[in-house]
Amino acid sequence: MYKYPTPDMPIRVIMRTDDGQIHHLEAIEHEGGIWIVNKWLPTTYGNTRRPARIIRVDKLAHDFVSDLFGKGERVYTIRDPLPRGVLDGATWPQLTPPLQVEEEPDLLVRNTR
């Protein structure tokens, strides 16, 4: 059974990877935390999509910068770089807390666009 996370406003995370690239990513609330979504999968359930992979970022060192772009979004910045392999899902070193990754979680998210 799919679950529907329902944040009160969209969430955006600004972070960099260990290769120096800066990323602006969508995020969702799930299991009491903030999780970035780097890729979405289509669904057959109407106006919804599914995350291919989610990465929990609220347990990493971060700052809340409110509505940075004036778009009604909650915006967080992650202080330390994330390994590029973790973001891409290609390969990554053994994950140690606080880094958590879930592959294809049973979540459906309503499209807001």
Protein Blocks (a to p, Z undefined) as FASTA:
>chain_A
ZZddddfbdcddddddfkopacddddddeehiacddfbdcddfehjadddfbdcdfklpc
cddehjmnonopacdddfbacdfklmnopaccddddfbdcdehiabddddfZZ
